[in-house]
Amino acid sequence: MGESWDAVVVGAGPNGLVAALTLARAGWRVVVYEANQHPGGGTRTEELTLPGFAHDVCSAIHPLGLASPALRDLGLESAGVTWIQPDAPLAHTLRPERAVMLERSVSATAAGLGVDGKAWTRLFGSAVAAGFSLTDSILAPLARPVAHPISLARFARNAVRSAESISRTSFCSEEGPALLAGLSAHSVLPLSAAATAGVGMLLGTLGHSVGWPMAQGGSQAIADALVTLLIQAGGELRCAQRVTSLQQLPPARAVLCDVTPVQLIAMAGDQMPARYRRSLQKFRYGPGVFKLDWALDGPVPWQDPQVARAATVHIGGTLDEVRESELAATQGRISERPFLLAAQQSLFDPSRAPAGKHTLWAYCHVPHGSEIDMTSRIEAQIERFAPGFRDLILERHSMGPAAMQAHNANYIGGDITGGVTDLRQFVARPVASVHPWATPMKGVYLCSSSTPPGGGVHGMCGSAAAHSVLRHAAKGQLAG
Ligand SMILES: Cc1cc2nc3c(=O)[nH]c(=O)nc-3n(C[C@H](O)[C@H](O)[C@H](O)COP(=O)(O)OP(=O)(O)OC[C@H]3O[C@@H](n4cnc5c(N)ncnc54)[C@H](O)[C@@H]3O)c2cc1C
């Protein structure tokens, strides 16, 4: 690595690539070092099962990508990304014969929720009407001035509550609570935790405002587009280069690390001031995931045919069932009926499977580092809502927490969000600071989902880190 650069980025996940691209477009000479053979981190697509079946290894569905202020203006579409919008953003299997649907419009969703429809409109109507000005403020904490303070304050009043508490006070049947519970379970927190309603409300609002799209051909298309744009801007990417120490990097004005705190501590060694190391050591990681991908002989035979209108399916039953499954994962237990986050991409994107065949992607939350094989429990849960599913399986591929971490070193113990995102670690991510992307080490920055606003394919962490670098460089005060 014997040359010199303006910036070195460690890790070619969406945040690392957005950080690199932002700096390259500002005229900086940038190189990205990626440990894996291929770039993309959480946006990879591979033939995990059989030839001709394209599976999203990690992320699959991209409401955050479409809404993100960082990705919106980059021109991903000009570099090959085609967004596919399914008929409905989301189906939640409540009972075998009854799914509740998150539709594109608030009114259509409300109509499908029966007596809970009015409460849904009250919760989501004004947030959806506020549009990007609201979601930009949520996705860009600390980085941008609040554009729509009244809508944000109204949203925050409910968002800081738990999904359980909002459900108990707002809804009167099983449908509204189940739909909100599934959305809120993306927080990977117990549904009684503060601000879990906020995660559900953000994802629901995005379903109504931008949809829950997927990238044609797979999430890899997003990574490939970012790499194309980076190279067009003069940047370089070097794969199969695992960085074990910051000392091995070539000289640069700034180093931006798309890694989590525990990896930064290892890479920095003695270079990291003891006080900052102690703060980073307090950063908490959360539950892991157990994921399955299937090659199928046909579409999933959902008992309620409505489910086939959505690419994303929350397989979980009532609020109480979802709550129990999520609680188990945080308490070190296994749920016998795990709440599943599933995606059936091939129904809407024929490029994912040979003609007449299909793919299915699903995972559940499990205790941090769990070694328990969830395959039979996951398949039983799908069979409950889609009798005959098992008969369609041509091949399956499984990844528990250890396999996840082997695939991507950022998934510590299988945690896919870069660390617990409870209210405390949303604000102090990874440490309490108005410049959480900067470190006390000269020119060294963090740019991964362990910084605000956290997990998801939105590139906001990378964008904010790169803008910090540019601001600090303009003042002659790079980190440290
Ligand atoms: C199963 C699963 C499902 C998901 N579903 C969704 C979804 O549907 N929608 C969504 O928005 N998000 C989803 N996510 C989350 C999303 O993928 C992540 O939040 C996102 O990828 C984080 O981006 P990042 O750039 O911070 O880190 P990552 O994407 O994790 O990238 C980090 C990169 O750094 C590299 N790296 C690490 N250490 C080193 C080193 N020492 N040297 C060099 N390179 C290194 C890694 O190899 C990796 O390429 C999912 C994740 C998983 C695992």
The ligand as a Gaussian input file, in Angstrom:
#p B3LYP/6-31G(d) Opt

LIG

0 1
 C      -29.998000     -10.341000       6.781000
 C      -29.985000      -8.841000       6.669000
 C      -31.108000      -8.200000       6.174000
 C      -31.130000      -6.819000       6.043000
 N      -32.205000      -6.219000       5.444000
 C      -32.182000      -4.909000       5.169000
 C      -33.156000      -4.354000       4.318000
 O      -34.003000      -5.061000       3.770000
 N      -33.108000      -3.007000       4.106000
 C      -32.132000      -2.215000       4.653000
 O      -32.141000      -0.993000       4.436000
 N      -31.145000      -2.747000       5.419000
 C      -31.140000      -4.067000       5.681000
 N      -30.114000      -4.649000       6.372000
 C      -29.119000      -3.782000       7.055000
 C      -28.075000      -3.201000       6.102000
 O      -27.561000      -4.198000       5.241000
 C      -26.938000      -2.570000       6.906000
 O      -27.460000      -1.716000       7.907000
 C      -26.011000      -1.765000       6.004000
 O      -25.433000      -2.601000       5.018000
 C      -24.935000      -1.078000       6.812000
 O      -24.034000      -0.455000       5.926000
 P      -22.526000      -0.142000       6.336000
 O      -21.876000       0.442000       5.148000
 O      -22.525000       0.623000       7.607000
 O      -21.860000      -1.545000       6.702000
 P      -21.784000      -2.898000       5.891000
 O      -22.793000      -2.951000       4.823000
 O      -21.801000      -3.968000       6.906000
 O      -20.357000      -2.851000       5.178000
 C      -19.147000      -2.926000       5.893000
 C      -18.068000      -3.339000       4.909000
 O      -16.800000      -3.191000       5.536000
 C      -16.015000      -4.321000       5.219000
 N      -15.017000      -4.479000       6.277000
 C      -15.246000      -4.757000       7.584000
 N      -14.085000      -4.842000       8.244000
 C      -13.107000      -4.592000       7.342000
 C      -11.687000      -4.531000       7.409000
 N      -11.036000      -4.754000       8.568000
 N      -10.993000      -4.253000       6.286000
 C      -11.622000      -4.018000       5.124000
 N      -12.960000      -4.074000       4.990000
 C      -13.692000      -4.351000       6.081000
 C      -17.015000      -5.461000       5.185000
 O      -16.513000      -6.565000       4.470000
 C      -18.192000      -4.788000       4.483000
 O      -18.085000      -4.886000       3.089000
 C      -30.016000      -6.037000       6.474000
 C      -28.878000      -6.684000       6.947000
 C      -28.850000      -8.077000       7.009000
 C      -27.594000      -8.773000       7.421000

